[in-house]
Amino acid sequence: MDTFEDLKMFGSHLKRLRSSQGLSQEKLAFSVELDRSYISDIERGKRNVSLLNILKLARALEIHPKKLFDYL
């Protein structure tokens, strides 16, 4: 699997997790102190997310960070 495909799959998985909790991109972005467009870019596979932002996202979603990689 190539890197860009991984980014797309990670983003799609994040979107499913966010949506399953009834959170908008805006609400998630606010809770992690990131811009909504950054969340959108992640979900579309346009961003390579840093470890610190992965941890922020997991905390905001109240999940273990490993769950963000359950798409693998």
C-alpha positions as CSV (number, residue, x, y, z in Angstrom):
1,M,0.0,0.0,0.0
2,D,1.4,3.4,-0.8
3,T,1.6,6.3,1.6
4,F,-1.1,8.4,-0.1
5,E,-3.5,5.5,0.1
6,D,-2.7,5.2,3.9
7,L,-3.5,8.9,4.3
8,K,-6.9,8.4,2.6
9,M,-7.8,5.3,4.6
10,F,-6.8,7.0,7.9
11,G,-8.9,10.0,7.0
12,S,-11.9,7.9,6.0
13,H,-11.6,6.1,9.3
14,L,-11.4,9.3,11.3
15,K,-14.5,10.6,9.5
16,R,-16.4,7.4,10.4
17,L,-15.3,7.7,14.1
18,R,-16.2,11.4,14.2
19,S,-19.6,10.9,12.5
20,S,-20.5,7.9,14.8
21,Q,-20.2,10.2,17.7
22,G,-22.4,12.9,16.1
23,L,-19.5,15.4,15.9
24,S,-19.2,17.9,13.1
25,Q,-15.7,18.7,11.7
26,E,-16.1,22.1,13.4
27,K,-16.9,20.7,16.8
28,L,-14.0,18.2,16.6
29,A,-11.6,21.0,15.4
30,F,-12.7,23.3,18.2
31,S,-12.1,20.5,20.8
32,V,-8.6,19.9,19.6
33,E,-7.7,23.5,18.9
34,L,-7.2,23.0,15.2
35,D,-8.8,24.7,12.2
36,R,-11.8,23.0,10.6
37,S,-10.1,23.0,7.3
38,Y,-7.2,20.9,8.8
39,I,-9.8,18.3,9.9
40,S,-11.3,18.3,6.4
41,D,-7.8,17.9,4.9
42,I,-7.1,14.9,7.2
43,E,-10.4,13.2,6.3
44,R,-9.7,13.7,2.6
45,G,-6.2,12.2,2.9
46,K,-4.5,15.6,2.1
47,R,-2.6,15.8,5.5
48,N,0.1,13.7,7.1
49,V,-1.0,14.1,10.7
50,S,1.6,14.6,13.4
51,L,1.8,12.3,16.5
52,L,0.7,15.2,18.8
53,N,-2.4,15.8,16.7
54,I,-3.2,12.1,16.6
55,L,-3.1,12.1,20.4
56,K,-5.3,15.2,20.5
57,L,-7.9,13.6,18.2
58,A,-7.9,10.4,20.2
59,R,-8.5,12.3,23.4
60,A,-11.3,14.4,21.9
61,L,-13.0,11.2,20.6
62,E,-12.4,9.5,23.9
63,I,-10.7,6.5,22.3
64,H,-7.3,4.9,22.6
65,P,-5.0,6.3,19.9
66,K,-4.5,2.8,18.5
67,K,-8.2,2.8,17.5
68,L,-7.4,5.5,15.0
69,F,-5.3,2.9,13.2
70,D,-7.9,0.1,13.2
71,Y,-8.4,0.6,9.5
72,L,-5.2,-1.3,8.8
